[in-house]
């Protein structure tokens, strides 16, 4: 069976997006060109940032129709990250909210991709 190894976001400017994610997540950029950049998310899983202008085959759709989700240990961590990301200037489209699956908030990256931070209900 194939192994999951990449999440690829189509972005306007891969070097700028790589700098954004490296700073936001505290991860190094391990590959970069004008049309592609890559950062490790965790062991064996990479975040690829590919130019929406050069991806082949051309991609249809827009940012915001899917999410990159990050799990944290408790609701206090949700609040802490929310406050940090808001202070960095990220657009917050959902403030910390209790939902049926747990406590969460959603921010947008510079390309409009949704970034959800949440603590599962069982941990809350």
C-alpha positions in Angstrom: 0.0 0.0 0.0 1.3 3.5 -0.8 2.7 5.6 2.1 1.4 9.1 2.7 4.4 11.4 2.5 3.4 14.8 1.1 0.8 17.5 1.4 1.1 19.9 -1.5 -0.4 23.4 -1.6 -0.5 25.4 -4.8 0.8 28.9 -4.0 1.5 32.2 -5.7 5.2 32.5 -4.6 6.9 29.3 -3.3 9.9 31.1 -1.7 7.6 33.6 0.1 5.3 30.8 1.3 8.3 28.7 2.4 9.5 31.6 4.5 6.0 32.0 6.0 5.6 28.4 6.9 9.2 28.0 8.2 8.6 31.0 10.6 5.1 29.9 11.6 5.9 26.2 12.2 9.6 26.5 13.2 10.6 24.1 10.5 13.5 24.4 8.1 13.1 24.8 4.4 14.9 21.7 3.0 14.4 22.3 -0.7 13.7 25.5 -2.6 13.5 26.8 -6.2 11.5 29.6 -7.8 8.7 27.1 -8.5 8.8 24.7 -5.5 9.7 24.6 -1.8 9.5 21.8 0.8 9.5 21.7 4.6 9.2 18.7 6.9 6.0 18.6 8.9 7.0 15.5 10.9 9.0 12.3 10.4 8.2 11.1 6.8 5.6 13.8 6.0 6.5 16.9 4.0 4.8 20.1 3.1 5.3 20.9 -0.6 4.6 24.5 -1.9 4.3 24.4 -5.6 3.8 27.4 -7.9 0.1 27.5 -9.0 1.5 29.1 -12.2 3.7 26.1 -13.1 2.1 23.0 -11.6 1.4 20.3 -14.2 -1.2 19.4 -15.0 -2.7 22.8 -14.3 -4.8 22.8 -11.1 -8.4 23.9 -11.0 -10.1 25.4 -7.9 -9.0 27.8 -5.3 -7.4 28.0 -1.8 -9.9 27.6 1.0 -11.7 24.5 -0.3 -9.7 22.3 2.0 -7.7 22.6 5.3 -4.4 21.9 6.8 -5.1 20.8 10.4 -2.9 20.8 13.4 -3.8 18.9 16.6 -2.7 20.2 20.0 -2.9 18.8 23.5 -5.4 21.1 25.2 -7.7 24.1 24.8 -5.1 26.4 26.3 -2.7 25.6 23.5 -5.5 26.4 21.0 -5.8 29.9 22.6 -2.0 30.3 22.8 -1.5 29.5 19.1 -4.5 31.7 18.1 -3.0 34.7 20.0 0.4 34.1 18.4 -0.9 33.7 14.9 -3.2 36.8 15.3 -0.2 38.8 16.5 1.7 37.7 13.4 -1.0 39.2 11.3 -2.7 36.0 10.0 -6.3 36.5 9.1 -8.5 34.7 11.6 -11.7 33.4 10.0 -12.9 31.5 13.0 -11.9 32.5 16.5 -11.4 29.8 19.2 -14.7 28.0 19.2 -16.1 24.9 20.9 -17.5 22.6 18.2 -18.8 19.0 18.3 -15.3 17.6 17.6 -13.4 19.8 20.1 -12.0 23.4 20.5 -10.7 24.9 17.3 -9.8 28.1 15.4 -9.1 28.7 11.7 -6.6 31.2 10.2 -5.6 31.8 6.5 -2.1 31.7 5.1 -1.1 34.4 2.6 -2.6 32.4 -0.3 -5.9 31.8 1.5 -5.3 28.2 2.5 -7.3 27.4 5.7 -5.1 26.4 8.7 -7.1 24.8 11.5 -5.7 24.2 15.0 -7.8 22.0 17.3 -7.8 19.8 20.3 -10.0 16.7 19.9 -13.0 16.6 22.2 -11.7 13.6 24.1 -8.6 15.6 25.1 -10.5 18.9 26.0 
